[in-house]
Amino acid sequence: MFGNLKALPADPILGLLAKYREDANPQKIDLGVGVYKDEAGHTAILDCVKAAEKFRHDNEDTKVYIGPTGSPLFNEEMSKLIFGDHQVLSTYRARTVSTPGGTGALRVAAEFIKSCKAGATIWVSNPTWANHTGLFEAAGLTVKTYPYYDYETKALDFDGMLNALKEVSADDAVLLHACCHNPSGMDLSQEQWQQVAEVAKDKSFLPVIDMAYQGFGDGLDEDAYGLRLMADTVEEMIVCSSCSKNFGLYRERIGATTIIGKSSSAVDVAYSVLLAVVRVIYSMPPAHGAALVETILSSDELRHQWFNELAGMRDRINGNRRLIVEKLIENGVTRDFSHITRQKGMFSFLGITPEQVQQLQDDYSIYMVGSSRMSIAGIANSNVDYLAKSIAAVIK
Ligand SMILES: Cc1ncc(COP(=O)(O)O)c(C=O)c1O
């Protein structure tokens, strides 16, 4: 049986990481992998997570099955984090399940959409996170794209996006990034969210909002602005969240899928289908990451500590955005890279050619993916001069 298989290429980002690890140049810089790193290039465990782990260690008294929904307390805390005091919670129109990471949340959403409508189409932005297309297709959905990022102007192609969304059929799904768009860093303004929400309502498509970076852009509530506005406007939607980045719980695999229905009774029906979807994929989600998140969010002290640690990560990323643009200017670069400071979250396209990306790797040991997507957290005070000089040399 296995003899029928043909080898597939390795994931390009993981291949890049392997090359980076083998590189002996002490000045090497990794701008490839999408994980938060501190000034020392380390992805540390948050102090609030350490405290929550200690609490769980001292208080947890069973490892019995948790059920397909995951922990009810985690689900409640997550829905409050996503929606704040929004009416979808007070009117009981939202149901949340814990999932194995944001990827699991998206896959559960995809299987759920398939249960609603076999062979449904989902529209994703062009470009989008590399895993979206494969993940939705693996669940049997048809994937189509709408214009999003204009590589020439290094800004949103909002007219292109809106015009494409106006052609979407009723009962198609449309994936939107809540904030910190991966890979472009280019987010919708509040006014643009309003227009997209109105089109969603007019065309009756299903918004599926991927929120993998809540708190990494402008703040926890600010980053949820668009999806809360969408929930004011449409009757049904899905939110897929991840706790990988904002809690630094990458390997614990914890996220959530939230469905919003027309009414409490309508969403109960949908929820029964959601639970059946979960049951046949992984039966029940992992519990440890959820236990840490619920411990943090339900304790005033730990929650406050988390806000501060999250703000520290956000401020560092935003600071790095300003820093690299300043250093490029200092190094005599006249080309305009100010788009980097207008974008949000972990990524931006530097906006150089694939050949220049390769030259940065070959001649300067600077690693980023071929599209010139840079992971902004990989920039540090200790490497930014070398980075700016190298970019200046490559684009001159
Ligand atoms: C846009 C987007 N969605 C979802 C995910 C998945 O996150 P997780 O690691 O929690 O599965 C990522 C991870 O990089 C992402 O960038």
The ligand as an SDF file (V2000), in Angstrom:
LIG
                    3D

 16 16  0  0  0  0  0  0  0  0999 V2000
   -3.5810   33.0200   10.4660 C   0  0  0  0  0  0  0  0  0  0  0  0
   -3.3230   31.7990   11.2950 C   0  0  0  0  0  0  0  0  0  0  0  0
   -4.3450   31.0130   11.6290 N   0  0  0  0  0  0  0  0  0  0  0  0
   -4.1780   29.9160   12.3810 C   0  0  0  0  0  0  0  0  0  0  0  0
   -2.9300   29.5500   12.8350 C   0  0  0  0  0  0  0  0  0  0  0  0
   -2.7950   28.2750   13.6220 C   0  0  0  0  0  0  0  0  0  0  0  0
   -2.3510   28.4340   14.8960 O   0  0  0  0  0  0  0  0  0  0  0  0
   -2.0570   27.1990   15.8550 P   0  0  0  0  0  0  0  0  0  0  0  0
   -0.5880   27.1230   15.9780 O   0  0  0  0  0  0  0  0  0  0  0  0
   -2.7550   27.5480   17.1200 O   0  0  0  0  0  0  0  0  0  0  0  0
   -2.6190   25.9700   15.2440 O   0  0  0  0  0  0  0  0  0  0  0  0
   -1.8160   30.3410   12.5070 C   0  0  0  0  0  0  0  0  0  0  0  0
   -0.4780   29.9520   12.9410 C   0  0  0  0  0  0  0  0  0  0  0  0
    0.5240   30.4270   12.5240 O   0  0  0  0  0  0  0  0  0  0  0  0
   -2.0260   31.4980   11.7320 C   0  0  0  0  0  0  0  0  0  0  0  0
   -1.0230   32.3040   11.3980 O   0  0  0  0  0  0  0  0  0  0  0  0
  1  2  1  0
  2  3  1  0
  2 15  2  0
  3  4  2  0
  4  5  1  0
  5  6  1  0
  5 12  2  0
  6  7  1  0
  7  8  1  0
  8  9  2  0
  8 10  1  0
  8 11  1  0
 12 13  1  0
 12 15  1  0
 13 14  2  0
 15 16  1  0
M  END
$$$$
